[in-house]
Amino acid sequence: MTRIFSYTQAIEADIVDAFCLLQKGFTDQFVYYRKEAPVRFMGLGRCVALPTLDDAEITLEGPAAIQPTFFSFNRFDAENPAPADELFSSFPRLKFMLPEVVLIENERGAFLQVNSLGPVYPGRVARFTRDCERAPERTAVTIPYRLEPDSRDQWQEAMAAAGDALAEERVRKVVLSRRKKLVAEHPFSSKDLLVNLIDGDAVGTVLLYRYADVFFCGCTPELLVRKQGCAVESMCLAGTCPTGASKAESEQLATELMADGKNREEHQFVVDFIRSVFERVCYNVEIPSTPTILRLAHVQHLFTPAKAQVLEGVSLMQLAEDLHPTPATAGAPVGEATMLIRQIEPYNRGFYAGACGYVDGAGDGEFSVALRTGVFDGETGYVYAGCGIVEESDAQSEFEEIDLKLRTILSAFGG
């Protein structure tokens, strides 16, 4: 049994400004920051890492009764025998990580949480509170960079291999990705990218996991699963077109996307998969029969929400493991598509397209799919994006679609 003491109190501070001030003193950093709603957790340091939360005994302290926040960053294909690149390989394989300090923003306001394996020392709380409330306003930094081109010939080969598998009916869909190396003109920090993602035009949930000198970050539009009590939510997100230069052009492109058979088929694979998982472990399942459009800064997606009530005893982590990977990031059937990705892609995806999120001491929380992300060391790094491939897919169009999706993580460099 692991005894955890968690002290939480309200603060009068902007949590992003406070994070920017405090982060210099901590090498481990964790962020799950929903831009469209105050569901925001920014962690610093590591109090403890646990393989399961079943044996955690939690004592809540302080005036605000908020459960401690455990972060969890999981790889796309944890059993892939291919080695990841040197950046992803440096991250430890840990399940639940409890920071020493967590800055929280929810519908009630802003909070400071301090976690400890013994009763929380009041002096630490007082010092962190003073630091948070004197934090200066953050500033954005533009980081010039260059991207090393990836091989179009290699992409054509990958598409050909996917086409063969589709023609042989080994899979009905497979999601292929591209990785591009980024080299910055001058050193940058995880804080620099975080501020640009939070304050920029990227839409979705900002993720950050820093371990020592390397960090993984991005802004993803895709929720995997959210749990509050017995209420659970997910989303089906697949099928893509560009945004237009004007509202009218965007609406025209969205209309064409809704009518496009290839994209609707790709989307339906995800809908059917999430429905099958929910119907197995939930009741009162609600999934609309027709998608709508989710418009982001650079692309638009077919979108179908999913809601249900989860059966008693089914945990958030079990839901996340049952749902991940979905056909939106692997393909259909999921198992065969994942094995095909191992054969085709010349790299291990690491955290890209993995399930990343948080769970609190009561078992509630949420996980997102880590799309539009990259891994960096403060000078160089790799950026990732992917697309769904079915029989009707065109190699050139899919290549260009990935370039559009890469714009989200590249917006982290400002400019």
Salt bridges, closest charged atoms under 4 A:
ASP14 OD1 - ARG138 NH1 3.07
ASP17 OD1 - ARG138 NH1 2.82
ASP28 OD2 - ARG46 NH2 2.94
GLU36 OE2 - ARG34 NE 3.07
GLU57 OE2 - ARG3 NE 3.68
ASP77 OD2 - ARG342 NE 2.71
ASP85 OD2 - ARG179 NH1 3.62
GLU100 OE1 - ARG124 NH2 3.23
GLU105 OE1 - ARG40 NH1 3.33
ASP131 OD1 - ARG134 NH2 3.14
GLU148 OE2 - ARG146 NH1 3.49
ASP150 OD2 - ARG178 NE 2.68
GLU168 OE1 - ARG170 NH1 2.97
ASP192 OD1 - LYS191 NZ 3.56
ASP199 OD2 - ARG138 NE 2.89
GLU233 OE1 - ARG226 NH1 3.21
GLU266 OE2 - LYS173 NZ 3.77
GLU266 OE1 - LYS262 NZ 3.22
ASP272 OD1 - ARG275 NH1 3.84
GLU321 OE2 - LYS95 NZ 3.59
GLU345 OE2 - ARG349 NH2 2.91
ASP364 OD1 - LYS227 NZ 3.39
GLU366 OE1 - ARG34 NH1 3.13
GLU366 OE1 - ARG226 NE 2.79
GLU398 OE2 - LYS262 NZ 2.95
GLU401 OE2 - LYS405 NZ 2.80
ASP403 OD1 - ARG178 NH2 3.12
